Each structure stands twice: as C-alpha cells, then as structure tokens.
Amino acid sequence: MDWALEQAAAAGATPVLRVHSHAHDWTHRTSSHARYAQVATVVTDRGRGARGPTLVPGAHSMGLVAGGMRCANGFALVVEEHPALPLAGWAAELGAVNLRTGEPAEDHRNPELVERVRALASSLYNGWSSLPGSAAAKHRMPELAAAGLTLADFVGTLLAIAPQHVDEKGMLKWAPAQWKTETETRLARNTDTAR
C-alpha cells in the first residue's frame, strides 16, 4: 500500500482503489485499506471509472484484476493476490515485482504453451460464445491441460495478454476436468486452513 501511495505522489496523480463493491466500506476507519481509500478514488464494478496508480486488494476474480488494469493503464498497479485466484502466470507475463521480496516474479511457464495461450486469445475476438471462440476453447484448453499447463498459469497468462476476454463463466464452460479439479482442490485447501 505504501509503495502504491509513493507511486501516486511521484506521478502527481490521484490513487485509485479498485474493489468489487461497497465503496463506502473501504473508506471506513476500521478497513484494512482505509488510509489508502481516504486519499483515493474508490472504483467498484458498478461505479464510474478512474485512471491513476491503482491498488486492487484481495483480487479474488479475473474481472477485478482486469478492472484494475484498466484503471492503472500507464500507471503503477498493485494487486494483492487472493487464494481463489493465483496470479503467478499473470505476474510472470507482465514482469511484476513481488513487493515483499523486491524480486521479479519467476517465470516457470513453458514458452511453447504460452504461445498456444496467445493463439487461443486471438481466437476470442468475438468472445467465448462466438463460433471461433468456442471452437478454439473446446479444443485448445484440453490440449493445454494435457500438455501440463495449470489452470493458474492459463488464467494468469490470458488475463495479462487479453484482459478484455475475461469471462469466467465462458472459460469454465470449456475448462477440462483436471482444471476444475485443480480449482476445487485449491479452494478446499484454502477453506481448511482458514478454519
């Protein structure tokens, strides 16, 4: 949060806090991000847009991260990872820096599989439900999973290269069984540790 505020000051821009909903909850003094929210423009899914150095706390959905990317557009972007949406592929694709360690994200993805995700993204120009989009998703997603690409890397890479094609429902429709199992396992593990 401090780094994002420093970036806003350096840019001479109003910071943006990109959240899912309930903008007023974030500005309340008991909010973990109140200090940031009180000097920022708080943008929700239903709210107006804003542009500036952006913080996305608890990024639990692709839509939230894509919205943060639109707000940042040329400014600094800080995304706090949430267990429901691992962002390793996204961070690797964008060359993000881990603010805790100061180190760039490691890129463990297979370059050939990344290129295949790029090819799939180019087929989605009319969305997941279009004939080219659904045909590409139906055939390429199982191939990517069979070749060893994890759902986390697929989602993160697609989100980084084509945030305009973020459609979680459309994606889940064509997700192969092992990716659905990966999601269920991750969510169950996170639920167990939260108890």
C-alpha positions in Angstrom: 0.0 0.0 0.0 2.8 2.4 0.8 4.5 1.7 -2.5 1.3 2.5 -4.4 0.9 5.8 -2.5 4.6 6.6 -3.3 3.9 5.9 -7.0 0.8 8.2 -6.9 2.8 11.0 -5.3 5.6 10.6 -7.8 3.2 10.7 -10.7 1.3 13.6 -9.3 -1.9 11.6 -9.7 -4.8 10.6 -7.5 -4.5 7.0 -6.5 -7.3 4.5 -7.4 -8.6 1.7 -5.2 -10.3 -0.9 -7.4 -12.8 -3.0 -5.4 -15.7 -5.3 -6.2 -18.4 -3.4 -4.4 -19.4 -1.3 -1.4 -17.0 1.6 -1.9 -18.0 3.1 1.5 -16.9 0.1 3.4 -13.3 0.6 2.2 -13.1 4.2 3.5 -14.4 3.3 7.0 -11.6 3.7 9.6 -11.7 0.0 10.5 -11.0 -1.1 6.9 -7.5 -2.5 6.4 -7.1 -0.2 3.5 -8.8 2.9 5.0 -5.6 5.0 4.8 -5.3 4.4 1.1 -9.1 4.6 0.4 -9.4 8.0 2.1 -7.0 9.6 -0.4 -8.0 7.5 -3.4 -10.9 7.4 -5.9 -12.7 4.2 -5.0 -13.9 2.4 -8.1 -16.3 -0.6 -8.0 -17.8 -2.9 -10.7 -20.8 -0.6 -10.9 -19.1 2.7 -10.4 -17.5 5.1 -12.8 -14.0 4.6 -14.0 -10.9 6.4 -12.9 -7.3 6.4 -14.0 -4.2 6.5 -11.9 -1.8 4.4 -9.8 -4.1 1.5 -8.7 -4.4 -0.9 -5.8 -6.5 -4.0 -6.1 -6.9 -5.5 -2.6 -7.8 -9.2 -2.3 -8.0 -9.8 -6.0 -10.4 -12.8 -6.0 -11.7 -12.6 -9.6 -10.3 -12.0 -13.0 -12.8 -9.2 -13.6 -11.5 -7.3 -10.6 -7.9 -7.6 -11.8 -8.9 -6.7 -15.4 -10.7 -3.6 -13.9 -7.6 -2.7 -12.0 -5.5 -3.0 -15.2 -7.9 -0.6 -17.0 -7.7 1.9 -14.1 -3.9 1.8 -14.0 -3.4 2.0 -17.8 0.1 3.5 -17.9 0.4 4.0 -14.1 1.6 1.7 -11.4 -0.6 -1.3 -10.5 -0.5 -3.2 -7.1 -2.5 -6.4 -6.9 -2.9 -8.3 -3.7 -3.2 -12.0 -4.5 -6.2 -13.9 -3.2 -6.2 -17.7 -2.8 -9.2 -18.0 -5.2 -7.1 -16.5 -8.0 -3.4 -17.4 -8.1 -1.6 -14.8 -10.2 1.7 -16.5 -11.0 1.1 -16.6 -14.7 -0.1 -13.0 -14.7 2.9 -11.8 -12.8 5.3 -13.7 -14.9 3.8 -12.4 -18.2 3.9 -8.8 -17.0 7.3 -9.0 -15.3 5.7 -8.0 -12.0 7.8 -7.4 -8.9 6.9 -9.0 -5.6 6.7 -6.0 -3.2 7.5 -8.2 -0.2 10.8 -9.6 -1.6 11.6 -6.9 -4.2 12.3 -9.7 -6.7 10.7 -10.1 -10.1 8.2 -12.9 -10.5 9.7 -16.2 -11.6 8.5 -17.4 -15.0 8.3 -21.2 -14.8 5.9 -21.4 -17.7 6.7 -23.4 -20.8 7.2 -20.8 -23.7 5.5 -23.1 -26.2 2.4 -23.3 -24.1 2.4 -19.6 -23.5 2.4 -19.1 -27.3 -0.6 -21.5 -27.6 -2.5 -19.4 -25.0 -1.8 -16.4 -27.2 -3.2 -18.2 -30.2 -6.3 -19.1 -28.2 -6.7 -15.4 -27.1 -6.6 -14.3 -30.7 -9.5 -16.6 -31.5 -11.6 -14.9 -28.8 -12.0 -11.6 -30.6 -15.8 -12.1 -30.5 -15.9 -13.7 -27.1 -16.2 -17.2 -25.7 -19.6 -17.9 -27.1 -18.8 -17.0 -30.7 -18.2 -19.8 -33.2 -14.4 -19.2 -33.4 -14.0 -18.6 -29.7 -16.0 -21.7 -28.5 -14.3 -23.9 -31.1 -10.9 -22.8 -30.1 -11.6 -23.1 -26.4 -13.2 -26.5 -26.8 -10.2 -27.9 -28.5 -7.2 -25.9 -27.2 -8.0 -25.8 -23.5 -7.9 -29.6 -23.1 -4.7 -29.7 -25.2 -3.0 -27.1 -23.0 -4.1 -29.0 -19.8 -2.8 -32.3 -21.3 0.5 -30.7 -22.1 0.9 -29.7 -18.5 -0.3 -26.1 -18.3 -2.0 -25.5 -15.0 -5.3 -23.5 -14.7 -3.5 -20.9 -12.6 -0.9 -20.3 -15.4 -3.6 -20.4 -18.1 -5.8 -17.9 -16.3 -3.0 -15.6 -15.3 -1.4 -15.6 -18.8 -4.8 -15.0 -20.5 -5.6 -12.2 -18.1 -2.3 -10.5 -18.7 -2.4 -10.6 -22.5 -6.1 -10.2 -23.1 -8.0 -8.8 -20.1 -10.8 -7.8 -22.5 -11.6 -11.5 -22.9 -12.1 -12.2 -19.2 -15.2 -14.2 -18.9 -15.1 -16.6 -16.0 -18.3 -18.4 -16.9 -17.3 -18.8 -20.6 -13.9 -20.1 -19.5 -15.4 -22.6 -17.0 -17.7 -24.0 -19.7 -14.8 -25.3 -21.7 -12.3 -26.0 -18.8 -11.0 -29.5 -18.8 -11.8 -31.8 -15.9 -8.2 -31.6 -14.4 -8.5 -27.8 -14.2 -11.9 -28.0 -12.5 -10.3 -30.4 -10.0 -7.3 -28.1 -9.5 -9.8 -25.3 -8.6 -11.8 -27.4 -6.2 -8.6 -28.7 -4.5 -7.1 -25.2 -4.1 -10.4 -23.8 -2.7 -10.8 -26.8 -0.3 -7.2 -26.4 0.9 -7.7 -22.6 1.5 -11.0 -23.3 3.3 -9.4 -25.9 5.5 -6.6 -23.5 6.5 -9.0 -20.7 7.2 -10.7 -22.6 10.0 
